Amino acid sequence: MADIVGELSARDDRLANVIRRHPLCTLAQRAPETSHFAALVESVISQQLSVKAADTIFGRVRSLVDGEVTPERMVVITQAQMREAGVSGAKFKTIHGLAEAAISERVNVERLHELDDDAVISQQLTSLWGVGRWTVDMFMLGQLGRLDVWPTGDVGVRRGWEKIYGLTQPISAVALQSDGDKFSPYRSVVAWYCWREGDA
């Protein structure tokens, strides 16, 4: 990682200043603490919510299944139980569909890390109802530790980018997509620093 941030710093002076002000990026530094399925459920719950709210709701969902966030346990949880935990009807449908896909192995969720092509992972997951690019990006970044994910749909990344580059107007996801091209194949690391700078 030190070599990666050194290369990124050499490519862009403003990013170099941000990197110097923050700790070394920790992406892909440790093995996942949860199953891939549980990580995807958490990503779905986190859609359009603050971190605090998402953590609270995911904690309630974990309690519903006694801490075992598995497809087999989640598929039998009712919509009423999930609604009481704070999960919307749309997110319930997405999680239920994800559980069914994992059980049937329509998507072999726990072996997704074996796929080298991020586009293939994205294609498989977004084939499921309610699973969009943001959810997939968060999964590939946080769970799989992929280093070239560029989550332009994330508001935190865009706000951090605006701060780094002193933009006076909000940047669109489309504009940010092309602006980030020069940092490939390490765009995940740039996103990580955008988050840190946005929270600073």
N, C-alpha and C positions, 0 to 999 in steps of 0.2 A: 504493500500500500504506500509506503514511503516513496518508492520509485514512481508509482502512478501519480501521486500528488505532485511530485517533482516535475514530471512531464507536463501535467496540466498547468502548473505554475509557469512553466516556460512558454506555454502557448498563449497565456493571457495574463496581463499585469494586474487587472482588477481582481480576477479570481485568485491570483497569487496572494494579494493582500488579505483576502478573506481566509484563505487556507492558513496563513500565518497567525491569524487571530483566534483560530479554533483548534480543538484537539484533532488528532489524526483520525480520519474516517474509519469507522469500525465495520463497514459493510463486509460481508463474507469472511469475517474473522472467527466465527464460531459456528458450531453445528446448530441446526434448528432445535428449539426447545419444545416444539409441539409438532404434531403430525401435519402433513400438508393439508388434509381435509379441515382440521381445526383452524389452520391459518387462513384458509379460504373463507370459512364461515365468519371468522373475525373480520376479514376484509369486506365481506358483504354487509355485515352489521355496521361497519365504519363508514359506509357510503353516506356522504353529505352530513356527517355528524362531527362534532368536536371530539378530540381525543378522549376527554373526560367522560362525555356522554357515552361514547362507544365502549369504553372500558367498563362502565357501569352496566350497560345492557349485556355485554358479552359475559360478564361475571354472573348475571342472573341466568343466562342461557346455560352456562356451565353448571350452575346449581341444579337446573332442571334435569340434567343427565348425570348427576353425581360426579361431575368433573370429567366424564368420559365423552368428549365431543367426537363421536364416531358416526359414520353414516348409519349404522344399524340402530344407534340410540336416537339420532336426530330424526330419522324417518318416521318414528312413531309418536313424536311430540306433536300435539295438536296446535292448530292455529290459535285457538283460544289461550293456550298456555304461553305461546310465543308472544301473543298480543299483550298478555299480562306482564311479560318480561320487558316489554317496550319495543318489540320487533313489529314492524309494519307488515301489512298483508302482502305487499309486493316482495319484501325481503324474505318473508316466510316461504313464499312460492319459490324464490330463487334457491334458498337453502334446502328446501325439500327436493327440488329438482337436482341439485348438486349431490345430495345424499343418494338419490335413486340412480344417478349416473355412475357414482362411485361403486355402489353395490352391484350393478349390472356390468361394471367395467366398460361401459360406453366411453368413459374417461378413466384411465387408470391413474387416479389422483396420486397415490403414494409412490408412483414411479415417474412422475413428471420430471424430477431432477435428472433422470437418465437421458432426457432429450436435450441435445446440444443446441438445437435451433429454437431460439426464443419465439420466432414467428409460429412455429408448429404448436408450441404450448399455448400461445395466445389464441390460435385458431380453434384448438380443442376446447378451451375454457369458454370462449365467447360464443361457441355453438350452443351453450346452455342458456336458458331464458334468464334474463336479469343480470348476467355476468358481462360487464363491459370492460373497456380498456383500463379504466382507473383501478378496478378490482384486480385485474390481471397484473398491472404494473406494480401494485403494492405487494402482491404475492411474490412476483419474481424478484423484486428488490429485497423485501424483508425476509422471506422464507428461503428462496433459492440462492440469494446472494449474487444474482446476475449483475454484471458490471456495466452493461451498456443499455440499461433501460432509461428511457427519457419520458417521465410522466408529466407531459405538458398539460394534461387535464387537471392536475392538482393545483389548487389555489395557493397552497403554501409554497410550492416551487416557483410559481409565477411571481408571488409577492417578494420572495427572496431574490429572484433574478432582478426585479425592478429596483430593489434596494442596492444590490451590488453594482448595477450599471447606472444608477442615478436617473432612472426613467421617471418622467413626470406624469405619464399616462399609463394606464394598465396595458400590459402586453397580452395579446391573444395567444391561445394555444397554437394556432397555425403559425404565427410569427415566431413563437418560441421554438417550434419544431425545427425550423431551418437555422435559427440562431445557434442551436445546440449541436449542429452537425459537426462543427470543427472539434468538438471534444470527444467524438467517437474514437475508440471503443470504451470510453470510461464515463459515459454520461450519467450513470447511476451515482458516481462519486460527486459529480457536479451538483446533481439534485440533492444529495445529502448535505452539501455545503450551503445550497440555497435554503434548505430548511433551517439550518443552524443560524444563518445570517438573518433570516426572516424572524426568528424567535429572539434575536439578540436585542 
